[in-house]
């Protein structure tokens, strides 16, 4: 966490330094783009673990992005891109599991063990994100960009329920607890307090200027830090946010 905070401060200082360094000349040459978009993706392990036997469903969630970017030219083609975005990286999905390590709440009792059955998971991560990327303009209409980003979580939820199956308490051969398919028969979980407040990742994309002011863009972001703290061991695999975003922008 301390390393993440230090990197956040360094990126913020670099952003302010670049913005102040060139004075009026830099302000005249920089480009500002206000954008809004929608993201599709998942908060997922890298490679599907053996305990997840199948993905039953993935539902669209309000993964909106809004913000502004500043392009600072460093020559005819190269430059630096930074900005500030507010975005949601959410997920609403259902999987079938076998021997999936879980900690759940059922009938006001906490149970931990290995679950076989269906798991419904809902993830909401509203965050403020700051990119610090290199940009390249092969033409007057097209610009490419890529580099790191840092996100600060401002609102989050990681919860769900386990149903239509059974939990082996403590170990794979422990006592069996049945869980039904109706409200009141299933077990719930909530690991929202275990989410990282500061997350790091890489992003790359392309902006295409359709007219003098309007344009569209596509971006891909890949989280480098798992969404849970390293001390979180309840789920046996690490989850990373991987999302693609389609946006429209207005160039001021």
Backbone torsions as a table, in degrees:
resi	resn	phi	psi	omega
1	UNK	NA	-39.2	-179.7
2	UNK	-64.8	-40.3	179.0
3	UNK	-63.8	-38.9	179.2
4	UNK	-64.5	-41.3	179.1
5	UNK	-64.6	-38.6	179.2
6	UNK	-64.6	-43.7	179.8
7	UNK	-64.3	-39.3	177.3
8	UNK	-60.1	-43.1	179.8
9	UNK	-66.1	-40.9	-180.0
10	UNK	-63.1	-43.4	-179.5
11	UNK	-66.1	-39.6	179.2
12	UNK	-65.7	-41.2	178.9
13	UNK	-65.7	-39.6	178.0
14	UNK	-63.0	-40.7	178.5
15	UNK	-59.9	-47.8	-179.4
16	UNK	-66.6	-39.3	-178.6
17	UNK	-64.7	-43.8	179.6
18	UNK	-63.6	-39.7	-178.1
19	UNK	-67.3	-29.4	-176.5
20	UNK	-93.1	-22.5	-168.1
21	UNK	-64.5	-40.7	-172.5
22	UNK	-88.1	-8.3	-179.7
23	UNK	60.0	-142.3	-174.6
24	UNK	-65.6	-37.7	-179.3
25	UNK	-60.8	-43.5	179.6
26	UNK	-67.9	-40.8	179.4
27	UNK	-61.1	-35.2	179.8
28	UNK	-71.1	-30.7	-174.6
29	UNK	-94.2	-18.3	-176.7
30	UNK	-75.3	155.7	178.9
31	UNK	-114.8	137.5	178.8
32	UNK	-116.7	127.8	178.6
33	UNK	-124.0	123.4	175.7
34	UNK	-96.1	128.3	-172.4
35	UNK	-133.8	156.6	174.5
36	UNK	-141.4	139.4	-176.3
37	UNK	-154.8	-180.0	178.7
38	UNK	-132.1	137.6	-176.3
39	UNK	-112.5	143.7	174.4
40	UNK	-128.5	132.0	-179.7
41	UNK	175.0	-152.8	-176.9
42	UNK	-156.7	155.6	167.8
43	UNK	-98.3	106.1	-160.9
44	UNK	-141.7	154.0	168.5
45	UNK	-71.9	159.1	175.0
46	UNK	-86.5	100.9	-170.8
47	UNK	91.0	132.3	-177.5
48	UNK	-77.4	121.8	179.2
49	UNK	-63.6	155.4	-179.8
50	UNK	-62.9	-26.6	-178.7
51	UNK	-69.3	-22.7	176.4
52	UNK	-93.2	109.0	-173.8
53	UNK	-84.0	-32.8	179.5
54	UNK	-161.9	153.6	174.0
55	UNK	-98.7	116.2	-175.2
56	UNK	-83.9	-38.3	-178.0
57	UNK	-162.2	151.5	170.4
58	UNK	-133.5	123.6	-176.7
59	UNK	-107.9	143.3	177.7
60	UNK	-64.9	138.8	177.7
61	UNK	-124.1	162.0	-177.4
62	UNK	-74.7	73.8	-179.1
63	UNK	-90.3	69.7	-177.6
64	UNK	-89.0	152.8	175.4
65	UNK	-131.0	137.0	174.5
66	UNK	-144.9	144.3	179.5
67	UNK	169.0	-166.5	-178.9
68	UNK	-139.5	144.3	177.4
69	UNK	-121.3	148.3	176.8
70	UNK	-121.0	124.3	177.1
71	UNK	-103.1	122.6	-179.3
72	UNK	-110.0	108.8	-176.1
73	UNK	-70.1	141.4	174.7
74	UNK	-118.7	20.9	-177.0
75	UNK	156.0	-165.9	-178.5
76	UNK	-69.1	-32.7	-174.4
77	UNK	-121.4	-33.0	-174.8
78	UNK	-93.2	156.4	177.8
79	UNK	-170.4	-174.9	177.4
80	UNK	-121.9	136.4	178.7
81	UNK	-119.2	131.8	175.1
82	UNK	-143.0	179.7	-177.9
83	UNK	168.3	-163.5	178.5
84	UNK	-145.9	123.9	-179.4
85	UNK	-122.7	145.9	164.4
86	UNK	-111.8	130.2	-172.7
87	UNK	-151.7	159.7	174.6
88	UNK	-118.6	132.3	173.4
89	UNK	-117.7	92.2	-173.4
90	UNK	-115.0	168.8	-179.4
91	UNK	-153.7	139.8	172.2
92	UNK	-137.5	102.8	-174.6
93	UNK	-143.0	167.5	179.4
94	UNK	-135.1	134.6	179.9
95	UNK	-130.9	157.9	171.6
96	UNK	-103.2	132.6	-173.7
97	UNK	-125.5	162.5	171.4
98	UNK	-144.0	119.7	-178.5
99	UNK	65.6	36.9	-176.2
100	UNK	-88.0	120.1	-176.6
101	UNK	-69.4	128.1	-175.3
102	UNK	-145.0	157.3	168.4
103	UNK	-127.3	117.1	-170.8
104	UNK	-130.1	166.1	177.3
105	UNK	-116.8	124.5	-179.2
106	UNK	-141.9	125.8	-178.4
107	UNK	53.3	41.9	178.3
108	UNK	64.7	15.9	176.8
109	UNK	-117.7	137.7	178.2
110	UNK	-89.3	129.4	179.9
111	UNK	-123.8	141.9	176.0
112	UNK	-132.1	136.8	-179.4
113	UNK	171.6	-146.0	-173.0
114	UNK	-121.0	119.1	-172.1
115	UNK	-103.2	138.0	172.6
116	UNK	-123.0	119.9	-176.8
117	UNK	152.6	-149.2	-177.1
118	UNK	-103.9	141.1	177.3
119	UNK	-126.9	124.8	173.4
120	UNK	-101.9	127.3	-176.0
121	UNK	-125.6	134.1	176.2
122	UNK	-124.5	128.4	179.8
123	UNK	-126.0	130.6	172.8
124	UNK	-132.2	124.1	178.1
125	UNK	-134.5	93.2	171.9
126	UNK	-84.0	129.5	-173.5
127	UNK	-146.4	157.5	169.9
128	UNK	-100.4	124.9	-175.5
129	UNK	-120.4	139.3	177.8
130	UNK	-122.2	112.9	173.9
131	UNK	-86.2	152.3	170.1
132	UNK	-138.6	96.1	-166.0
133	UNK	-129.5	154.0	169.7
134	UNK	-82.8	146.4	178.6
135	UNK	-128.1	151.0	179.8
136	UNK	-140.4	133.1	-177.6
137	UNK	-115.0	97.3	176.9
138	UNK	-72.1	-18.9	177.5
139	UNK	-150.3	174.4	-178.1
140	UNK	-69.8	-21.8	-178.5
141	UNK	-98.7	-29.8	-173.7
142	UNK	-105.3	133.0	173.5
143	UNK	-134.7	137.0	179.2
144	UNK	-111.1	147.4	-179.7
145	UNK	-148.8	153.2	178.5
146	UNK	-169.1	151.8	-179.8
147	UNK	153.4	-169.4	-175.7
148	UNK	-80.7	163.1	170.6
149	UNK	-140.9	159.1	173.6
150	UNK	-129.8	137.6	-177.9
151	UNK	-124.5	139.3	176.5
152	UNK	-113.2	120.4	-177.2
153	UNK	-73.0	128.7	179.1
154	UNK	-113.2	-21.6	177.0
155	UNK	-156.5	136.7	-173.3
156	UNK	-153.2	157.0	175.0
157	UNK	-154.1	131.8	174.2
158	UNK	-137.7	96.6	-173.1
159	UNK	-149.2	173.2	178.8
160	UNK	169.9	-160.1	179.8
161	UNK	-151.6	154.0	177.6
162	UNK	-110.1	135.2	-173.4
163	UNK	-152.8	168.5	178.3
164	UNK	50.2	53.3	179.9
165	UNK	-173.2	-154.5	-178.4
166	UNK	-149.3	154.6	178.0
167	UNK	-115.2	129.1	170.7
168	UNK	-90.8	113.9	-173.0
169	UNK	-70.9	130.2	173.6
170	UNK	74.8	-48.0	-178.4
171	UNK	-146.1	168.7	-174.4
172	UNK	-62.4	-13.4	178.4
173	UNK	-114.7	13.8	-177.4
174	UNK	-73.8	-176.9	179.1
175	UNK	-57.8	142.9	-177.3
176	UNK	-95.4	129.7	175.1
177	UNK	-116.5	118.8	-178.8
178	UNK	-79.9	144.3	177.4
179	UNK	-131.0	127.6	-174.4
180	UNK	-88.4	-169.0	-175.2
181	UNK	-106.9	5.5	-177.9
182	UNK	-117.4	157.0	176.4
183	UNK	-57.8	128.6	-175.4
184	UNK	100.3	-19.0	178.2
185	UNK	-103.4	-18.0	-178.6
186	UNK	-95.2	173.8	178.7
187	UNK	-111.6	145.8	-177.9
188	UNK	-111.7	162.5	174.4
189	UNK	-147.3	155.6	179.0
190	UNK	-151.0	109.7	-179.9
191	UNK	-113.8	29.5	-176.9
192	UNK	-62.9	-36.0	-177.2
193	UNK	-71.9	-10.6	-178.8
194	UNK	-96.0	3.9	-179.5
195	UNK	-78.0	145.4	175.3
196	UNK	-69.4	137.8	175.4
197	UNK	-83.0	-24.9	178.7
198	UNK	-121.3	124.3	-177.0
199	UNK	-126.8	146.2	-178.8
200	UNK	-120.2	152.8	178.3
201	UNK	-167.6	-175.5	176.3
202	UNK	-120.6	147.5	178.4
203	UNK	-142.5	151.5	176.3
204	UNK	-148.4	151.2	-179.6
205	UNK	-171.4	-174.1	-178.7
206	UNK	-142.8	138.0	173.7
207	UNK	-109.2	135.7	177.9
208	UNK	-123.5	118.0	-178.6
209	UNK	-82.6	115.6	-177.7
210	UNK	-84.0	-31.0	178.9
211	UNK	-146.5	-166.1	-178.0
212	UNK	-61.3	-35.4	-175.8
213	UNK	-119.2	-29.6	-173.2
214	UNK	-96.2	147.2	178.4
215	UNK	-160.2	177.4	178.8
216	UNK	-134.5	159.8	-176.8
217	UNK	-149.3	157.3	172.2
218	UNK	-130.0	140.2	-178.1
219	UNK	-142.0	151.9	173.5
220	UNK	-128.9	127.2	177.0
221	UNK	-118.3	142.1	-175.7
222	UNK	-134.8	114.6	-179.6
223	UNK	-69.2	133.7	177.0
224	UNK	-95.0	-24.0	176.3
225	UNK	-104.6	137.4	175.9
226	UNK	-63.2	152.0	-174.4
227	UNK	-72.3	-21.2	177.5
228	UNK	-98.6	155.1	174.6
229	UNK	-60.7	153.2	-179.2
230	UNK	-63.4	-24.2	179.5
231	UNK	-76.2	-10.8	-178.3
232	UNK	-79.0	115.2	-174.3
233	UNK	-118.7	1.1	-175.1
234	UNK	-61.4	-47.3	174.5
235	UNK	-90.6	129.8	-170.8
236	UNK	-76.7	-0.1	178.4
237	UNK	-133.6	158.4	-178.2
238	UNK	-92.4	142.2	-176.5
239	UNK	-111.1	136.4	-177.5
240	UNK	-127.2	139.9	176.7
241	UNK	-81.5	121.1	178.7
242	UNK	-128.1	114.4	-171.9
243	UNK	-140.9	143.9	170.0
244	UNK	-108.2	143.2	-174.4
245	UNK	-129.5	133.6	171.6
246	UNK	-111.0	128.2	-173.9
247	UNK	-133.6	160.5	164.2
248	UNK	-116.6	149.8	-179.0
249	UNK	-139.6	159.3	175.0
250	UNK	-122.1	123.9	179.9
251	UNK	-91.5	120.6	-178.7
252	UNK	-72.9	NA	NA
